[in-house]
């Protein structure tokens, strides 16, 4: 069976569970990732003389499997990994941790059990990488990325800095324009490369190989980066380790100067306090601070930025993540900022949401450097993307739509109110700004305050200004506004609502302009669906799922661009959500096995007893529900009717029990109310003439119990019969049938449902806002005061009748 990404990820995390407890995520990640590496290269390259990685005798995952349960398991695993490392010049890379460390892995049998469990998890057929036919789609690299992200999440604030979130990495890769790279002689560099994720995301953006360079101070993290490069098919990447980039940069040219690169990306540690350790910045032999100034001794943010500027070729482009403070802090940093701005190297600044990064929760920005054309540059393009994100556990995360919008706007230099602006140098240098680059100075992204109108509260009427604020709706529905509102003649700044509050929704949803727009959007989707479905049904074994989703996602974004009310990026996100939840796994199954719908048994094995339990059958690509809906809808409706009848009978029994269980009730003395106890009581009072009402109630209870039993029995019998019919139907499905079930009934139906729901949300927002305004101003203050006075009079009258009087 082909690898499913979701199953692959869950199995890998299961491997983490086997180690969790003895050490934290910053430590056990090394063991899991090393085993993942060994398993992958063993599956892909064993026995292949032309492989990128040689798998020597005694150096494969099979050799690791062979030591399961043995007393010297830790030592023997180290031996196997050592053999693989030696054969491929990977000493100090994959052998940086010891599987014979009893402090981390336990002593004696505890170590044997823990490592044996871990080995067994990687033996699972779901992790057989030799079966991955979607070459170039990097399923293993994605799995590695998945683990790195989760390790960073679990490692906490101090130990998660080795990983740059993939979404941020993708933004950086796109804004530096590396997709235009055309030759392997072109270079990309990360001076603080961590696990290498940022470099790899950048390289993914180009169809051509570029040469990769990275330096990482932490030896273990550098080893992760080296493995990451190999797993992503970049074995020639140069990753240097063990030295600080600032005090001892290791990439130099033939003259001992800093080597320069075409592209640079970096996510350096924020506000590093000991950045001067190991060298004297005022005597910097690489001349990185001359003409700019020396950063503060206790804050190294600008030291990394200046290193990057110096490391770029004369036409080089770079992107660096730095805390927002670099945009506005004063003193030495203000002078450095002024000098960089005057050189016109900064092409753009992108403000990011807070709490994106694993090492810190403070907001950060991407500073985009572009030396090409700097002399002609007239200003800096700024984006405030701080509000576009989704919560993901205890962190925030950029959505696909956020990434696309940021990069679209940056590439096209689009000015969008409250989001993006091209800020000329004259405005930045103006004394009121004094080279301060704080984004809110130039982009006011604050939401408009919902102001209460005093005159409307006093005299009634809805402010026209509030109605005008819904202008994006009136652009699409110009006559609907006239239907809903009428101006107040003597008070032109106010209007009345023409319909009752409870009639607002039907007035909107039944309006001709609303229905016309709904039909237009239905036609838009139908056109996209027909074109896309035809393309999807032509997919052949070996296609690349990542290319597929890129193609159809870009197409749906283009299709919905330019329409009012509906945001094309929201539609794009809905498609990507469905891809991640369901369609992605289907695509990988199709890429490996083609249009086949093969049911399989679900066998669950008890880890302690080894006993296997049959949990029925399933088919991932074509679930039973699809076949039932298309071929056996009437059968399912009959079953649903029986189950509904059984539920109704149960509800009536519960109603009778509740009604008669109170004190003095007929069920008050029952220990338990059920069919047996009711039948026993009915027998006892069979000849009691005074118990006629009780007998009637008990007989009804038994009738309902019998009805429930019969309906459940019939439903089960029919469900079993339907299950057999469905299972048999799989054998008769043609390829055309499967395509119809998967593309039309599964994928397109789900996507259409989510887009329709988005349209519904848009309309509901209009309804809710108008209702809110109507309720806010429906009772003017004098009217409310009159009503209060009338109520006071009634209260006083009642009190007087009760004998309470006062002066």
ZAMARGU-4260 file (C-alpha; in steps of 0.2 Angstrom, whole numbers, plus 5000, padded with zeros to 4 digits):
<rodrens>
0) 5000/5000/5000 | 5006/5018/4996 | 5012/5029/5010 | 4999/5041/5016 | 5006/5057/5023
5) 4994/5057/5038 | 4998/5040/5043 | 5017/5043/5040 | 5016/5057/5052 | 5006/5048/5066
10) 5019/5034/5065 | 5033/5045/5067 | 5026/5054/5082 | 5022/5037/5089 | 5041/5034/5088
15) 5043/5050/5098 | 5031/5043/5111 | 5042/5028/5114 | 5056/5040/5120 | 5046/5053/5128
20) 5049/5053/5147 | 5067/5049/5148 | 5072/5066/5140 | 5064/5082/5133 | 5060/5085/5114
25) 5077/5094/5111 | 5086/5078/5115 | 5074/5064/5109 | 5072/5072/5092 | 5090/5067/5088
30) 5087/5049/5090 | 5071/5049/5080 | 5078/5059/5066 | 5093/5048/5065 | 5083/5032/5064
35) 5072/5040/5051 | 5087/5044/5041 | 5094/5027/5042 | 5077/5019/5037 | 5075/5030/5023
40) 5092/5028/5015 | 5090/5009/5018 | 5073/5008/5009 | 5078/5019/4995 | 5096/5015/4991
45) 5101/4998/4998 | 5108/4987/4983 | 5109/5002/4971 | 5127/5004/4965 | 5122/5022/4958
50) 5114/5028/4973 | 5118/5045/4981 | 5120/5035/4998 | 5130/5019/5000 | 5121/5007/5011
55) 5136/4995/5016 | 5135/4978/5024 | 5131/4980/5042 | 5125/4998/5040 | 5106/4996/5035
60) 5090/4997/5045 | 5088/4978/5043 | 5104/4976/5053 | 5096/4987/5067 | 5080/4976/5066
65) 5091/4961/5069 | 5097/4968/5086 | 5079/4970/5093 | 5077/4963/5111 | 5096/4959/5113
70) 5105/4964/5128 | 5118/4975/5119 | 5105/4983/5108 | 5111/5001/5111 | 5129/4997/5107
75) 5125/4987/5091 | 5114/5001/5085 | 5129/5013/5087 | 5139/5001/5077 | 5127/5000/5062
80) 5125/5019/5061 | 5144/5020/5062 | 5146/5009/5047 | 5134/5019/5037 | 5142/5035/5043
85) 5159/5029/5038 | 5154/5023/5021 | 5147/5040/5017 | 5158/5052/5026 | 5145/5056/5038
90) 5155/5055/5054 | 5149/5068/5066 | 5133/5070/5057 | 5122/5054/5059 | 5133/5047/5074
95) 5131/5063/5085 | 5120/5054/5098 | 5123/5037/5106 | 5110/5024/5107 | 5119/5016/5122
100) 5117/5031/5133 | 5109/5024/5149 | 5106/5041/5157 | 5094/5045/5143 | 5087/5028/5137
105) 5087/5019/5153 | 5097/5005/5160 | 5097/4986/5157 | 5080/4980/5151 | 5072/4997/5151
110) 5084/5002/5137 | 5081/4986/5128 | 5062/4988/5128 | 5062/5006/5124 | 5074/5004/5109
115) 5065/4988/5103 | 5048/4998/5103 | 5056/5012/5093 | 5064/5000/5080 | 5047/4991/5078
120) 5038/5007/5075 | 5050/5011/5060 | 5047/4993/5053 | 5029/4997/5050 | 5024/4995/5032
125) 5017/5013/5033 | 5035/5018/5033 | 5041/5008/5018 | 5049/5022/5008 | 5054/5011/4994
130) 5035/5011/4988 | 5035/5030/4987 | 5032/5033/4968 | 5029/5052/4969 | 5047/5055/4966
135) 5052/5074/4967 | 5037/5076/4979 | 5048/5074/4994 | 5037/5065/5006 | 5051/5061/5017
140) 5057/5079/5018 | 5040/5084/5022 | 5040/5071/5036 | 5056/5077/5043 | 5049/5095/5042
145) 5034/5089/5052 | 5045/5082/5066 | 5056/5097/5067 | 5040/5108/5069 | 5033/5097/5083
150) 5050/5096/5091 | 5052/5114/5091 | 5034/5116/5099 | 5038/5104/5113 | 5056/5110/5116
155) 5050/5127/5123 | 5056/5144/5122 | 5074/5141/5125 | 5077/5126/5113 | 5066/5129/5098
160) 5077/5141/5089 | 5084/5128/5078 | 5068/5129/5067 | 5061/5142/5057 | 5042/5140/5053
165) 5040/5133/5036 | 5027/5146/5032 | 5039/5161/5036 | 5053/5152/5026 | 5042/5151/5011
170) 5038/5170/5012 | 5056/5174/5013 | 5060/5162/4998 | 5047/5170/4987 | 5051/5188/4991
175) 5070/5187/4987 | 5065/5180/4970 | 5075/5164/4970 | 5063/5157/4957 | 5073/5166/4944
180) 5089/5157/4948 | 5094/5147/4933 | 5111/5140/4936 | 5120/5129/4949 | 5134/5142/4950
185) 5121/5153/4958 | 5123/5152/4977 | 5112/5154/4993 | 5118/5156/5010 | 5112/5156/5028
190) 5124/5162/5041 | 5114/5154/5056 | 5106/5139/5047 | 5099/5129/5062 | 5092/5113/5055
195) 5093/5120/5037 | 5074/5122/5035 | 5075/5140/5029 | 5088/5136/5016 | 5078/5121/5009
200) 5062/5131/5008 | 5071/5144/4997 | 5079/5130/4986 | 5061/5123/4983 | 5056/5139/4975
205) 5067/5136/4960 | 5066/5123/4947 | 5085/5124/4945 | 5098/5118/4957 | 5108/5131/4966
210) 5123/5129/4977 | 5119/5129/4996 | 5130/5136/5010 | 5126/5136/5028 | 5135/5139/5045
215) 5128/5133/5062 | 5136/5136/5079 | 5128/5121/5087 | 5136/5104/5082 | 5121/5094/5085
220) 5109/5106/5076 | 5122/5107/5061 | 5121/5088/5060 | 5102/5089/5059 | 5105/5102/5044
225) 5116/5090/5035 | 5104/5075/5037 | 5090/5087/5031 | 5100/5092/5016 | 5103/5073/5011
230) 5085/5069/5014 | 5079/5083/5003 | 5091/5077/4989 | 5104/5091/4992 | 5119/5080/4997
235) 5132/5093/4990 | 5126/5107/5002 | 5140/5114/5012 | 5136/5115/5031 | 5150/5121/5042
240) 5148/5119/5061 | 5155/5123/5078 | 5159/5142/5075 | 5150/5158/5077 | 5147/5167/5061
245) 5150/5184/5068 | 5167/5180/5076 | 5173/5166/5064 | 5164/5166/5047 | 5170/5150/5038
250) 5165/5154/5020 | 5179/5165/5013 | 5186/5168/4996 | 5203/5165/4990 | 5209/5181/4997
255) 5203/5178/5014 | 5188/5190/5012 | 5170/5186/5015 | 5163/5175/5002 | 5148/5184/4993
260) 5132/5175/4988 | 5118/5178/4976 | 5105/5175/4989 | 5105/5175/5008 | 5091/5170/5020
265) 5093/5170/5039 | 5083/5169/5055 | 5097/5174/5068 | 5094/5173/5087 | 5085/5188/5092
270) 5094/5202/5102 | 5110/5191/5105 | 5118/5198/5121 | 5136/5191/5118 | 5138/5194/5100
275) 5155/5201/5102 | 5162/5185/5110 | 5178/5180/5101 | 5181/5196/5091 | 5183/5215/5093
280) 5170/5223/5081 | 5180/5239/5080 | 5194/5229/5073 | 5184/5218/5062 | 5195/5211/5048
285) 5180/5208/5037 | 5175/5226/5037 | 5157/5223/5040 | 5153/5238/5051 | 5163/5252/5042
290) 5151/5265/5035 | 5137/5259/5046 | 5142/5259/5064 | 5145/5246/5078 | 5129/5239/5085
295) 5126/5240/5104 | 5137/5228/5114 | 5122/5219/5122 | 5111/5218/5106 | 5117/5209/5091
300) 5102/5211/5079 | 5111/5224/5067 | 5127/5214/5068 | 5118/5200/5058 | 5110/5212/5046
305) 5127/5220/5042 | 5135/5203/5040 | 5122/5198/5028 | 5123/5215/5018 | 5142/5212/5017
310) 5139/5194/5011 | 5129/5198/4996 | 5135/5201/4979 | 5133/5218/4971 | 5116/5212/4964
315) 5113/5200/4978 | 5096/5198/4987 | 5092/5193/5005 | 5079/5192/5018 | 5082/5191/5037
320) 5070/5189/5051 | 5073/5202/5065 | 5063/5208/5080 | 5052/5224/5077 | 5064/5234/5088
325) 5077/5235/5074 | 5064/5247/5065 | 5063/5260/5078 | 5076/5258/5092 | 5088/5273/5095
330) 5106/5278/5098 | 5119/5267/5089 | 5105/5257/5081 | 5097/5273/5074 | 5113/5278/5066
335) 5116/5261/5058 | 5098/5261/5052 | 5100/5278/5044 | 5116/5273/5035 | 5108/5257/5028
340) 5093/5267/5022 | 5104/5280/5014 | 5112/5266/5004 | 5095/5261/4998 | 5098/5242/5001
345) 5081/5239/5009 | 5068/5235/4996 | 5054/5230/5009 | 5049/5227/5026 | 5035/5214/5031
350) 5028/5215/5048 | 5023/5198/5054 | 5010/5192/5067 | 5017/5190/5085 | 5020/5173/5092
355) 5025/5164/5076 | 5042/5158/5082 | 5047/5145/5094 | 5061/5154/5103 | 5051/5169/5107
360) 5033/5177/5107 | 5038/5194/5102 | 5033/5201/5085 | 5046/5201/5071 | 5048/5207/5054
365) 5056/5202/5037 | 5068/5214/5031 | 5071/5212/5012 | 5088/5217/5005 | 5091/5220/4987
370) 5107/5227/4980 | 5102/5226/4962 | 5095/5243/4957 | 5098/5251/4974 | 5104/5267/4966
375) 5087/5270/4957 | 5076/5265/4972 | 5064/5278/4978 | 5058/5271/4994 | 5054/5256/5004
380) 5038/5245/5001 | 5030/5240/5018 | 5017/5227/5022 | 5008/5225/5039 | 5003/5207/5039
385) 5002/5206/5058 | 4983/5202/5057 | 4984/5187/5045 | 4986/5171/5055 | 4978/5156/5063
390) 4980/5149/5081 | 4989/5133/5081 | 4991/5126/5099 | 5000/5139/5109 | 5008/5147/5093
395) 5001/5157/5079 | 5004/5151/5061 | 5003/5159/5044 | 4989/5152/5033 | 4991/5147/5015
400) 4981/5163/5010 | 4992/5174/5021 | 5008/5168/5012 | 5000/5170/4995 | 4993/5187/4999
405) 5010/5194/5006 | 5020/5187/4991 | 5007/5193/4978 | 5007/5211/4986 | 5025/5212/4988
410) 5029/5205/4970 | 5017/5217/4962 | 5020/5231/4974 | 5002/5233/4977 | 4996/5247/4989
415) 4981/5241/4999 | 4972/5252/5012 | 4977/5246/5030 | 4989/5233/5023 | 5003/5239/5011
420) 5011/5255/5006 | 5026/5261/4996 | 5034/5274/5007 | 5046/5286/4998 | 5063/5290/5006
425) 5057/5309/5008 | 5044/5303/5020 | 5056/5292/5030 | 5069/5305/5031 | 5056/5319/5036
430) 5061/5326/5054 | 5044/5319/5061 | 5050/5302/5056 | 5069/5304/5057 | 5072/5287/5048
435) 5061/5277/5060 | 5054/5262/5051 | 5041/5257/5063 | 5027/5251/5051 | 5012/5259/5061
440) 5020/5276/5057 | 5016/5273/5038 | 5002/5261/5038 | 4987/5263/5049 | 4980/5245/5051
445) 4969/5249/5066 | 4950/5243/5064 | 4938/5257/5063 | 4930/5260/5079 | 4911/5256/5080
450) 4906/5273/5086 | 4889/5276/5096 | 4879/5290/5088 | 4872/5301/5102 | 4859/5310/5091
455) 4853/5293/5085 | 4851/5287/5103 | 4842/5303/5107 | 4830/5305/5092 | 4830/5288/5084
460) 4835/5283/5066 | 4850/5273/5060 | 4866/5284/5055 | 4869/5285/5037 | 4887/5284/5041
465) 4885/5266/5048 | 4875/5261/5032 | 4889/5269/5021 | 4902/5258/5030 | 4894/5243/5022
470) 4898/5250/5005 | 4906/5234/4999 | 4889/5226/5000 | 4880/5240/4991 | 4893/5239/4977
475) 4886/5222/4973 | 4868/5226/4979 | 4864/5244/4975 | 4845/5243/4975 | 4845/5232/4991
480) 4850/5247/5001 | 4835/5257/4994 | 4824/5242/4999 | 4831/5241/5017 | 4833/5260/5021
485) 4824/5276/5018 | 4832/5293/5023 | 4823/5304/5036 | 4819/5319/5026 | 4822/5332/5040
490) 4837/5323/5046 | 4847/5317/5030 | 4861/5310/5040 | 4849/5297/5047 | 4838/5284/5040
495) 4824/5271/5045 | 4824/5253/5042 | 4810/5248/5031 | 4807/5230/5037 | 4805/5223/5054
500) 4820/5216/5063 | 4814/5198/5061 | 4811/5201/5042 | 4829/5207/5039 | 4836/5190/5033
505) 4822/5186/5021 | 4822/5203/5014 | 4841/5201/5010 | 4840/5183/5005 | 4825/5185/4994
510) 4831/5201/4985 | 4833/5199/4966 | 4851/5206/4967 | 4856/5194/4981 | 4849/5179/4971
515) 4857/5185/4955 | 4874/5186/4963 | 4871/5168/4971 | 4868/5162/4953 | 4883/5171/4946
520) 4894/5163/4960 | 4886/5146/4956 | 4891/5148/4938 | 4908/5153/4942 | 4911/5137/4953
525) 4903/5126/4940 | 4914/5132/4927 | 4930/5129/4938 | 4923/5112/4943 | 4920/5106/4926
530) 4937/5111/4920 | 4946/5105/4935 | 4936/5088/4936 | 4941/5084/4918 | 4959/5087/4922
535) 4959/5077/4938 | 4951/5062/4929 | 4966/5062/4918 | 4979/5059/4932 | 4990/5045/4929
540) 5001/5034/4941 | 5017/5044/4946 | 5010/5061/4945 | 5017/5074/4958 | 5004/5079/4971
545) 5012/5095/4975 | 5012/5101/4957 | 4994/5096/4956 | 4988/5106/4971 | 4999/5121/4966
550) 4990/5120/4949 | 4972/5119/4954 | 4974/5131/4969 | 4982/5144/4958 | 4968/5142/4946
555) 4954/5144/4959 | 4962/5159/4965 | 4962/5167/4948 | 4944/5161/4945 | 4938/5170/4960
560) 4949/5186/4959 | 4940/5202/4955 | 4923/5198/4962 | 4916/5209/4976 | 4911/5202/4993
565) 4920/5185/4991 | 4938/5186/4995 | 4948/5175/4982 | 4961/5171/4996 | 4947/5164/5007
570) 4942/5152/4993 | 4960/5148/4990 | 4962/5144/5009 | 4946/5133/5009 | 4953/5122/4995
575) 4970/5121/5004 | 4962/5116/5020 | 4952/5102/5011 | 4969/5096/5003 | 4978/5095/5019
580) 4963/5086/5028 | 4958/5073/5014 | 4963/5076/4996 | 4982/5075/4999 | 4981/5057/5006
585) 4970/5053/4991 | 4983/5060/4979 | 4997/5051/4986 | 4987/5034/4984 | 4983/5038/4966
590) 5001/5043/4962 | 5007/5026/4969 | 4992/5014/4964 | 4982/5023/4951 | 4963/5023/4951
595) 4960/5007/4962 | 4948/5005/4976 | 4953/4990/4986 | 4945/4987/5003 | 4956/4981/5017
600) 4953/4973/5034 | 4956/4984/5049 | 4966/4974/5061 | 4971/4981/5078 | 4984/4973/5088
605) 4985/4974/5107 | 5003/4979/5112 | 5003/4970/5128 | 4995/4953/5123 | 4998/4953/5105
610) 4980/4948/5102 | 4973/4954/5085 | 4955/4961/5083 | 4946/4963/5067 | 4938/4980/5067
615) 4929/4977/5050 | 4935/4984/5033 | 4939/5001/5025 | 4944/5009/5008 | 4953/5025/5010
620) 4951/5032/4992 | 4933/5027/4990 | 4924/5026/5007 | 4909/5015/5009 | 4898/5031/5011
625) 4902/5036/4993 | 4896/5020/4986 | 4880/5020/4997 | 4876/5038/4992 | 4877/5034/4974
630) 4870/5017/4972 | 4861/5012/4988 | 4853/5029/4994 | 4836/5021/4996 | 4843/5006/5007
635) 4852/5019/5018 | 4836/5029/5020 | 4827/5014/5026 | 4840/5011/5039 | 4840/5029/5044
640) 4821/5028/5046 | 4822/5013/5057 | 4836/5021/5068 | 4825/5037/5069 | 4810/5026/5075
645) 4821/5017/5088 | 4827/5034/5094 | 4810/5041/5095 | 4804/5025/5105 | 4819/5027/5117
650) 4815/5046/5119 | 4797/5042/5124 | 4803/5029/5136 | 4814/5042/5144 | 4800/5054/5145
655) 4788/5042/5154 | 4802/5037/5166 | 4805/5056/5170 | 4787/5060/5171 | 4783/5046/5184
660) 4799/5045/5194 | 4795/5059/5206 | 4789/5056/5224 | 4772/5047/5223 | 4776/5043/5205
665) 4773/5025/5198 | 4792/5023/5195 | 4797/5031/5212 | 4801/5015/5221 | 4810/5006/5206
670) 4829/5002/5208 | 4830/5003/5189 | 4817/5006/5176 | 4819/4994/5161 | 4809/4981/5151
675) 4810/4967/5164 | 4806/4978/5179 | 4791/4985/5170 | 4785/4968/5164 | 4786/4962/5182
680) 4776/4976/5189 | 4763/4974/5176 | 4760/4956/5180 | 4758/4961/5198 | 4744/4973/5195
685) 4736/4964/5181 | 4720/4961/5191 | 4720/4977/5201 | 4705/4987/5196 | 4712/5003/5204
690) 4728/5002/5194 | 4721/5005/5177 | 4730/5021/5173 | 4747/5014/5179 | 4744/4998/5168
695) 4740/5010/5153 | 4757/5019/5156 | 4767/5003/5159 | 4759/4995/5143 | 4764/5010/5133
700) 4782/5009/5140 | 4783/4990/5135 | 4776/4994/5118 | 4790/5008/5115 | 4803/4996/5122
705) 4797/4983/5109 | 4797/4996/5095 | 4815/5001/5100 | 4821/4983/5100 | 4813/4978/5083
710) 4819/4994/5075 | 4837/4991/5080 | 4836/4973/5075 | 4829/4977/5058 | 4842/4991/5056
715) 4856/4980/5060 | 4850/4966/5048 | 4848/4979/5034 | 4865/4987/5038 | 4874/4970/5038
720) 4865/4966/5021 | 4870/4983/5014 | 4888/4981/5020 | 4889/4965/5010 | 4881/4973/4995
725) 4894/4988/4996 | 4908/4976/4998 | 4903/4966/4983 | 4901/4982/4973 | 4919/4987/4974
730) 4923/4971/4963 | 4912/4978/4949 | 4918/4996/4949 | 4926/5002/4933 | 4940/5015/4932
735) 4927/5027/4926 | 4916/5023/4941 | 4930/5026/4953 | 4934/5043/4945 | 4916/5048/4946
740) 4915/5043/4965 | 4932/5051/4969 | 4932/5067/4959 | 4914/5072/4958 | 4906/5064/4973
745) 4920/5066/4985 | 4932/5080/4981 | 4921/5092/4971 | 4906/5090/4982 | 4916/5094/4998
750) 4925/5109/4990 | 4908/5116/4984 | 4901/5114/5001 | 4915/5124/5009 | 4913/5138/4996
755) 4894/5139/4998 | 4897/5140/5017 | 4908/5155/5014 | 4895/5163/5004 | 4883/5160/5018
760) 4894/5168/5030 | 4896/5183/5020 | 4877/5186/5019 | 4875/5182/5037 | 4887/5196/5042
765) 4877/5208/5032 | 4861/5202/5041 | 4869/5203/5058 | 4876/5220/5056 | 4859/5228/5050
770) 4850/5219/5065 | 4863/5226/5077 | 4861/5243/5071 | 4842/5242/5071 | 4842/5235/5089
775) 4855/5249/5095 | 4844/5263/5089 | 4827/5256/5090 | 4822/5265/5106 | 4827/5283/5107
780) 4831/5290/5124 | 4815/5300/5127 | 4805/5285/5123 | 4815/5274/5134 | 4814/5287/5148
785) 4795/5288/5146 | 4794/5269/5147 | 4804/5269/5163 | 4793/5283/5170 | 4778/5273/5166
790) 4785/5258/5174 | 4790/5268/5190 | 4772/5274/5192 | 4766/5256/5191 | 4778/5251/5204
795) 4774/5265/5216 | 4755/5261/5214 | 4758/5243/5219 | 4769/5248/5234 | 4755/5260/5240
800) 4742/5246/5239 | 4754/5236/5250 | 4754/5250/5263 | 4771/5258/5259 | 4770/5277/5257
805) 4784/5290/5257 | 4785/5309/5255
</rodrens>
